[in-house]
Amino acid sequence: MSLLSLCTRLVQDDEAEDIVQEAFMELWKRKEILRMKATSRLLYRVCLCTALNVVKRRTVVNMYHASVKDAGFRLDWHGRGGLTT
């Protein structure tokens, strides 16, 4: 399974591409300290964990927005809240 197909199972296509690219960049920055044998496994792990973090973050944000809406607050596009009247 490719890294991109792994990530697209969890997040949208554009997010998956960003995750894979970020994983490669992070490993490239640390190439001197990494063992070459473990690099592919590490790439898969970094991509999987990052994609799962995106899903978790989205879930938390959605739950927050739902609770704010249920409580009678309105969020403007800057994220500032206020009571609806």
C-alpha positions as CSV (number, residue, x, y, z in Angstrom):
1,M,0.0,0.0,0.0
2,S,1.4,3.4,-0.9
3,L,1.7,6.2,1.6
4,L,-0.9,8.3,-0.2
5,S,-3.5,5.5,-0.3
6,L,-2.9,4.9,3.4
7,C,-3.6,8.5,4.2
8,T,-6.6,8.9,1.8
9,R,-8.4,6.1,3.8
10,L,-8.4,8.5,6.7
11,V,-8.5,12.1,5.3
12,Q,-9.4,13.9,2.2
13,D,-7.1,13.7,-0.9
14,D,-5.6,17.2,-0.5
15,E,-4.9,16.6,3.2
16,A,-3.4,13.2,2.4
17,E,-1.0,14.7,-0.1
18,D,0.1,17.4,2.5
19,I,0.6,14.7,5.1
20,V,2.8,12.6,2.9
21,Q,4.8,15.6,1.8
22,E,5.3,16.7,5.4
23,A,6.5,13.2,6.4
24,F,9.1,13.2,3.7
25,M,10.3,16.6,4.6
26,E,10.6,15.7,8.3
27,L,12.6,12.6,7.6
28,W,14.8,14.5,5.1
29,K,15.7,17.0,7.8
30,R,16.8,14.1,10.0
31,K,18.4,12.0,7.4
32,E,21.8,12.0,9.1
33,I,20.5,10.4,12.2
34,L,18.2,7.8,10.7
35,R,19.1,4.3,9.7
36,M,18.2,3.7,6.1
37,K,16.6,0.3,6.8
38,A,14.0,1.7,9.0
39,T,13.1,4.7,6.9
40,S,10.1,3.2,5.0
41,R,8.5,1.9,8.2
42,L,9.1,5.2,9.8
43,L,7.5,7.0,6.8
44,Y,4.4,4.8,7.1
45,R,4.2,5.4,10.9
46,V,4.6,9.2,10.6
47,C,2.0,9.4,7.9
48,L,-0.5,7.2,9.8
49,C,0.0,9.1,13.1
50,T,-0.3,12.5,11.4
51,A,-3.5,11.4,9.5
52,L,-5.0,10.1,12.7
53,N,-4.2,13.4,14.4
54,V,-5.9,15.3,11.7
55,V,-9.0,13.1,12.2
56,K,-8.9,13.6,16.0
57,R,-8.5,17.4,15.6
58,R,-11.4,17.6,13.2
59,T,-13.6,15.6,15.5
60,V,-12.8,17.8,18.5
61,V,-13.4,21.0,16.5
62,N,-16.7,19.6,15.2
63,M,-17.8,18.7,18.7
64,Y,-16.8,22.1,20.0
65,H,-18.8,23.9,17.3
66,A,-21.8,21.7,17.9
67,S,-21.7,22.4,21.7
68,V,-21.3,26.1,21.1
69,K,-24.3,26.1,18.7
70,D,-26.4,24.0,21.2
71,A,-25.5,26.5,24.0
72,G,-27.0,29.4,22.0
73,F,-23.7,31.0,21.0
74,R,-22.9,32.2,17.5
75,L,-19.3,32.1,16.2
76,D,-18.3,34.7,13.6
77,W,-15.8,34.0,10.9
78,H,-13.0,35.2,13.3
79,G,-13.9,32.5,15.8
80,R,-15.2,35.1,18.3
81,G,-18.3,34.1,20.1
82,G,-21.4,35.9,21.3
83,L,-24.8,35.2,22.5
84,T,-27.5,35.0,19.9
85,T,-30.6,37.1,20.6
